[in-house]
Amino acid sequence: MSFGEGLRSAREERGIALDDIAVATRVSLRNLSALENERFRELPGGVFNRGIVRAYARYVGLDEDDTVTAFTDALRRHGIDPEHENENWTEFAENVKRNRAPQWESRGARWAGVAALLLIVFMLAAGVTALLARRGIVHLPPKLAARLHLLPVNRRADPSPSAPTPPQDSPQPE
């Protein structure tokens, strides 16, 4: 039985799902799957691989040191030198870059999107405020209303007289 098959068999005998190991150990499902399927070149490399193997073994209830030794032997069978693997940080960096979710290429584009969103929110707020002010629901300070041309429109044809006229049947003072 190969190393990966042994891990999978031990996990399945205990009724443990690979997802459970991923959640508990915070090791990605992709790395755990690569470990069980002996796709060792997809793993991050170096001491990280041994950490993944130890975390897997601990969760499943296997002896950690024996499992790491079996992992080292499996690496050799696949033509990977475990001692040289620790020094290959370039491969690790490439694996990390390749396995990360695609991100925006520049931060400038991200900030431009944030600025555009804020501008849209500001314009909507100003539009709603102007609409409410025109309908008389919101009262703006007179200077601001005049500046925004939101003063109420005088809809009367005749302006009201400034002083009331006395009634006709009342005596006039002399």
Buried (B, 14 or more C-beta within 10 A) or exposed (E): EBBBEBBBEBBEEEEBEBEEBBEEBEBEEEBBBBBBBBBBEBBBBBEBBBBBBBBBBBBBEBEBEEBBEBBBEBBEEEEBEBEEBBEBEEBBEEBEEEBEEEEEEEEEEEEEEEEEEEEEEEEEEEEEBBEBBBEEEBEBEEEEBEEBEBEEEEEEEEEEEEEEEEEEEEEEEE
